[in-house]
């Protein structure tokens, strides 16, 4: 599996242009040039076929602009803090699935928008688990368990989610690609605080676990047999447990309910993309890292059941 993100070399493209093109040209008679040789070399250099597919998770704090100016100044700090806690939860709760990730790698592959951002992962399952753990952190914040005095100052917040799966590449320390573009379009079209996924994500889960409805019954052993995880080390399976996917299916903890419904289409590059509304109920047992005696089981919903169009 291609774990790397294709990087476009600025100097490489510039050298090709200097060989086959001219930066500026002024002639008495304008002639449309033949670009065939330039196109062929650019296509070979860019290697579009080698651009791997990545899953993008979009998070957006709903109606950020409606908060007061003082609260708006604090929300980026709050979001970054919640993001950091979510990263820790993912690495601790899912040692097999997130074994190739470090806190630094996740943070490096994050595109901030101030009131949210986009995270880049290898598979839609990584995106889904990150969204689920973030929803847990968000709930304990809103319930006055996470910086309760800051919660009183800022007030409650809600987040809308989008998960896409398509090509992503990097250029000049930034990330681009259809997965990011489509994700931003989906988020911008939603005003109901849902968790929306594109048809490529829906297809990935259909191919690998026979549909998203099976998220509530699959085990960590089932996950380990997904093609993208076939080259992962099996050591975490023997030494650690996954907090959502147990060794046996259970409805007491983990994903206890999963609903998926097609709700509409968006147009991207003259192509219609089907959009689905995902609703999960996730139950996790949490321990206060500052005081191990404090434990709590929290059940949250990721997304909601509102099926109005997009």
Backbone torsions as a table, in degrees:
resi	resn	phi	psi	omega
1	UNK	NA	140.8	179.2
2	UNK	-83.9	105.4	-179.4
3	UNK	-88.2	-23.0	-175.9
4	UNK	-76.8	158.0	174.4
5	UNK	-102.3	125.8	-178.5
6	UNK	-57.8	129.8	179.3
7	UNK	-109.6	130.6	179.0
8	UNK	-90.4	127.3	-175.4
9	UNK	-89.9	112.6	-178.1
10	UNK	-60.5	-48.2	-177.3
11	UNK	-66.5	-33.9	178.1
12	UNK	-62.5	-43.7	178.4
13	UNK	-66.4	-40.9	-178.9
14	UNK	-61.1	-41.3	179.3
15	UNK	-63.8	-39.3	178.3
16	UNK	-64.6	-42.1	179.6
17	UNK	-64.1	-40.7	179.5
18	UNK	-66.6	-23.2	178.5
19	UNK	-81.7	-39.6	-171.5
20	UNK	-112.5	-1.7	-174.3
21	UNK	-143.5	175.3	176.2
22	UNK	-125.5	138.0	-176.9
23	UNK	-62.8	-46.1	178.8
24	UNK	-139.4	138.7	177.1
25	UNK	-142.6	130.2	175.3
26	UNK	-123.5	112.3	177.1
27	UNK	-121.9	157.0	178.1
28	UNK	-65.7	-32.8	178.6
29	UNK	-117.8	122.4	179.1
30	UNK	-79.6	131.4	179.0
31	UNK	-128.8	130.7	175.7
32	UNK	-73.2	119.8	-172.7
33	UNK	-78.0	165.4	173.4
34	UNK	-87.8	117.2	-174.1
35	UNK	-99.9	6.3	-171.2
36	UNK	-56.5	-51.0	-177.2
37	UNK	-64.3	-39.4	178.4
38	UNK	-64.2	-45.1	179.9
39	UNK	-59.5	-45.0	-177.7
40	UNK	-61.9	-42.6	-178.4
41	UNK	-72.7	-36.4	176.9
42	UNK	-64.7	-42.5	179.0
43	UNK	-61.5	-40.6	179.0
44	UNK	-67.0	-39.7	-178.7
45	UNK	-70.1	-43.7	-177.8
46	UNK	-71.6	-33.0	177.9
47	UNK	57.8	59.2	-176.7
48	UNK	-55.5	-34.6	-179.3
49	UNK	-67.1	-19.4	-179.3
50	UNK	-94.0	1.6	176.6
51	UNK	-78.4	116.4	-173.7
52	UNK	-81.2	156.4	175.2
53	UNK	-82.6	139.2	177.7
54	UNK	-132.5	156.7	175.1
55	UNK	-98.6	134.7	179.6
56	UNK	-115.8	128.2	174.3
57	UNK	-104.9	119.6	176.9
58	UNK	-101.0	130.8	176.9
59	UNK	-122.0	135.0	-178.6
60	UNK	-142.1	122.2	176.6
61	UNK	-73.2	119.8	-171.2
62	UNK	-71.3	131.8	175.8
63	UNK	55.8	46.7	177.8
64	UNK	-57.3	-38.5	-176.1
65	UNK	-68.9	-14.5	-178.7
66	UNK	-82.5	-10.6	178.1
67	UNK	-76.5	157.8	176.4
68	UNK	-65.8	162.8	-176.2
69	UNK	-60.7	-40.4	179.4
70	UNK	-63.7	-45.0	-180.0
71	UNK	-66.4	-37.8	178.0
72	UNK	-60.1	-34.3	-179.8
73	UNK	-70.2	-25.8	-178.4
74	UNK	-89.6	-24.3	-174.0
75	UNK	-62.4	-41.4	176.6
76	UNK	-58.3	-38.6	175.6
77	UNK	-62.6	-46.1	-179.5
78	UNK	-60.9	-45.1	-178.4
79	UNK	-63.0	-43.7	179.1
80	UNK	-63.0	-38.4	178.9
81	UNK	-67.0	-42.7	178.0
82	UNK	-65.9	-36.8	178.4
83	UNK	-63.6	-42.8	179.1
84	UNK	-62.0	-42.5	178.5
85	UNK	-66.0	-36.5	178.9
86	UNK	-66.1	-41.2	177.7
87	UNK	-59.5	-45.1	178.7
88	UNK	-60.8	-42.4	179.4
89	UNK	-62.5	-43.8	-177.9
90	UNK	-62.8	-44.3	-179.0
91	UNK	-67.6	-37.8	179.9
92	UNK	-77.5	-40.2	-174.0
93	UNK	-80.9	-23.3	-174.3
94	UNK	-133.0	65.4	-173.7
95	UNK	-63.0	-30.4	178.2
96	UNK	-75.5	-50.4	-173.7
97	UNK	-68.3	-36.4	-177.7
98	UNK	-102.3	23.5	-176.0
99	UNK	-65.7	-24.7	179.5
100	UNK	-91.0	7.4	-177.5
101	UNK	-113.9	143.1	169.3
102	UNK	-120.7	167.8	177.4
103	UNK	-59.7	-38.8	-178.6
104	UNK	-65.3	-40.5	-178.8
105	UNK	-65.8	-43.3	-179.8
106	UNK	-64.3	-43.4	180.0
107	UNK	-66.2	-35.5	178.7
108	UNK	-65.9	-34.3	-178.6
109	UNK	-94.1	30.9	178.3
110	UNK	-111.8	131.5	177.4
111	UNK	-107.6	109.8	-176.3
112	UNK	-82.8	141.4	172.8
113	UNK	-117.6	8.8	-179.4
114	UNK	90.4	-58.3	178.6
115	UNK	-105.1	26.9	-179.0
116	UNK	159.8	-150.0	177.9
117	UNK	160.9	-174.1	-177.5
118	UNK	-124.8	131.5	176.9
119	UNK	-112.0	138.4	-175.8
120	UNK	-108.5	124.7	179.8
121	UNK	-128.9	168.5	-178.1
122	UNK	-73.8	-36.7	-175.3
123	UNK	-135.5	159.9	174.6
124	UNK	-61.9	-26.1	178.3
125	UNK	-66.2	-39.7	175.3
126	UNK	-59.2	-45.7	-179.9
127	UNK	-61.3	-43.0	-177.7
128	UNK	-65.6	-41.9	179.1
129	UNK	-67.6	-38.7	177.7
130	UNK	-63.6	-43.2	178.6
131	UNK	-61.6	-39.5	-179.5
132	UNK	-65.5	-43.5	179.4
133	UNK	-69.2	-35.1	176.0
134	UNK	-64.4	-39.3	179.0
135	UNK	-62.9	-33.3	175.6
136	UNK	-65.8	-47.6	179.4
137	UNK	-61.3	-42.0	179.3
138	UNK	-61.2	-41.6	-179.8
139	UNK	-65.2	-43.4	-178.2
140	UNK	-70.1	-25.4	172.0
141	UNK	-68.2	-51.1	-177.3
142	UNK	-63.5	-26.0	-179.1
143	UNK	-91.1	14.5	176.8
144	UNK	64.9	32.0	175.1
145	UNK	-104.6	-9.9	-174.0
146	UNK	-128.5	109.0	-172.8
147	UNK	46.7	64.6	-172.9
148	UNK	-61.6	-33.3	179.1
149	UNK	-71.6	-37.3	174.8
150	UNK	-64.7	-36.5	176.8
151	UNK	-61.0	-39.7	179.3
152	UNK	-65.6	-35.4	-178.3
153	UNK	-73.3	-49.9	-175.3
154	UNK	-78.4	-38.2	-172.6
155	UNK	95.6	178.4	179.6
156	UNK	-73.2	152.3	175.7
157	UNK	-130.3	156.2	175.5
158	UNK	-131.3	154.4	-173.8
159	UNK	-130.3	141.1	170.1
160	UNK	-106.4	149.7	-172.3
161	UNK	-126.2	148.9	171.0
162	UNK	-144.5	139.8	177.8
163	UNK	-126.7	126.5	178.6
164	UNK	-127.7	165.2	-178.8
165	UNK	-145.1	108.8	-178.8
166	UNK	-167.0	-167.4	-175.0
167	UNK	-76.5	141.7	177.1
168	UNK	-137.4	138.1	175.4
169	UNK	-140.3	166.4	-179.8
170	UNK	-117.7	150.5	176.0
171	UNK	-151.8	123.9	176.4
172	UNK	54.7	46.6	177.2
173	UNK	65.1	18.3	173.9
174	UNK	-123.2	162.7	-178.5
175	UNK	-113.6	142.3	-178.8
176	UNK	-140.7	171.5	175.2
177	UNK	133.3	165.5	-175.6
178	UNK	-62.7	-33.7	-179.1
179	UNK	-61.3	-37.3	179.7
180	UNK	-76.1	-43.9	-179.7
181	UNK	-59.9	-48.7	-178.8
182	UNK	-64.3	-36.7	179.3
183	UNK	-62.7	-45.3	179.4
184	UNK	-62.4	-38.4	179.2
185	UNK	-65.2	-41.7	-179.5
186	UNK	-64.4	-46.6	179.9
187	UNK	-59.3	-40.5	-176.6
188	UNK	-68.9	-21.5	-177.9
189	UNK	-90.9	-7.6	-175.5
190	UNK	-104.6	131.4	175.3
191	UNK	-128.7	23.7	-176.7
192	UNK	-120.2	14.4	176.1
193	UNK	55.1	48.5	-178.5
194	UNK	-99.6	177.9	169.2
195	UNK	-113.2	105.1	-175.0
196	UNK	-106.6	142.6	178.4
197	UNK	-128.1	155.1	177.5
198	UNK	-91.8	174.2	-175.0
199	UNK	-67.5	-24.3	178.8
200	UNK	-70.0	-37.5	174.9
201	UNK	-66.6	-45.2	178.9
202	UNK	-58.3	-42.6	179.8
203	UNK	-66.4	-38.8	-179.7
204	UNK	-59.3	-45.2	179.7
205	UNK	-70.8	-33.3	177.4
206	UNK	-64.7	-43.7	-179.4
207	UNK	-67.7	-39.6	-170.1
208	UNK	-93.0	-30.1	179.2
209	UNK	-132.9	18.5	177.9
210	UNK	65.6	26.4	174.9
211	UNK	116.9	151.5	-175.6
212	UNK	-68.9	-19.2	177.2
213	UNK	-62.6	-23.9	-178.4
214	UNK	-81.4	-1.3	176.6
215	UNK	-58.0	-27.5	-176.9
216	UNK	-83.2	-5.7	-177.3
217	UNK	-126.5	-12.0	-177.5
218	UNK	-75.8	155.6	179.8
219	UNK	-108.7	171.6	178.3
220	UNK	-64.8	-28.6	176.2
221	UNK	-65.8	-40.0	176.3
222	UNK	-62.0	-41.1	179.3
223	UNK	-62.2	-40.5	-176.8
224	UNK	-65.0	-18.1	179.4
225	UNK	-93.6	0.0	173.4
226	UNK	-67.5	139.8	-172.3
227	UNK	-53.2	-45.3	-176.9
228	UNK	-63.7	-17.4	180.0
229	UNK	-104.0	7.1	-174.1
230	UNK	-66.6	-25.9	-179.9
231	UNK	-99.9	11.5	177.6
232	UNK	-77.0	151.7	174.8
233	UNK	-67.3	135.8	179.6
234	UNK	-86.0	-3.0	-177.5
235	UNK	-58.1	-44.4	178.7
236	UNK	-61.2	-25.1	177.8
237	UNK	-65.8	-33.3	-177.1
238	UNK	-87.4	-26.4	-171.6
239	UNK	-107.2	-16.3	-175.3
240	UNK	-136.8	166.2	177.5
241	UNK	-116.6	154.5	176.0
242	UNK	-100.0	133.0	-173.5
243	UNK	-76.5	-14.0	178.0
244	UNK	-110.0	-44.4	179.3
245	UNK	-104.3	103.3	-178.0
246	UNK	-80.1	-179.2	176.6
247	UNK	-74.0	-23.0	173.0
248	UNK	-131.3	147.4	-178.7
249	UNK	-66.8	138.6	-178.0
250	UNK	-145.6	142.9	177.3
251	UNK	-100.3	6.0	-178.7
252	UNK	-89.0	-29.2	-178.3
253	UNK	-145.6	153.2	-175.9
254	UNK	96.2	-147.1	178.1
255	UNK	-85.1	111.3	-175.0
256	UNK	-101.3	-8.5	176.6
257	UNK	-157.9	141.7	-179.5
258	UNK	-144.6	123.1	178.7
259	UNK	-128.0	136.5	179.5
260	UNK	-135.8	131.1	-177.7
261	UNK	-140.8	135.0	175.3
262	UNK	-76.2	131.8	-174.6
263	UNK	-123.2	-9.9	179.8
264	UNK	162.6	-165.1	-177.9
265	UNK	-135.4	152.5	166.4
266	UNK	-124.6	156.9	179.6
267	UNK	-101.5	127.2	178.1
268	UNK	-133.4	117.0	180.0
269	UNK	53.7	47.3	178.3
270	UNK	65.7	13.2	178.6
271	UNK	-118.2	134.0	177.0
272	UNK	-81.5	129.9	178.2
273	UNK	-115.7	124.8	178.5
274	UNK	-72.4	138.2	-179.0
275	UNK	-116.7	137.9	-178.9
276	UNK	-120.2	146.5	176.2
277	UNK	-98.8	121.5	-179.1
278	UNK	-107.3	133.8	175.0
279	UNK	-130.1	120.4	176.8
280	UNK	-120.0	146.5	166.1
281	UNK	-112.3	122.7	-174.3
282	UNK	-122.7	132.4	179.3
283	UNK	-119.7	125.6	-178.9
284	UNK	-133.0	145.7	173.9
285	UNK	-92.8	122.6	-175.7
286	UNK	-112.4	146.8	176.7
287	UNK	-125.6	134.4	177.3
288	UNK	-71.9	113.6	-178.8
289	UNK	-63.2	-22.7	179.3
290	UNK	-85.6	-14.5	179.3
291	UNK	-156.1	99.2	-174.0
292	UNK	-61.9	-17.1	-179.4
293	UNK	-76.5	-14.9	-179.2
294	UNK	-94.0	113.8	-178.4
295	UNK	-131.0	152.2	-177.8
296	UNK	-157.0	138.7	172.5
297	UNK	-97.8	125.2	-177.3
298	UNK	-120.4	131.9	175.1
299	UNK	-115.3	128.0	-178.0
300	UNK	-131.9	163.8	172.0
301	UNK	-105.8	132.1	170.0
302	UNK	-98.8	115.8	-173.7
303	UNK	78.7	-170.0	177.7
304	UNK	-148.1	178.5	-173.6
305	UNK	-94.9	11.6	179.1
306	UNK	-71.8	118.5	-174.4
307	UNK	-104.0	15.7	175.8
308	UNK	-57.6	150.8	-172.9
309	UNK	-62.7	179.8	-178.8
310	UNK	-119.1	NA	NA
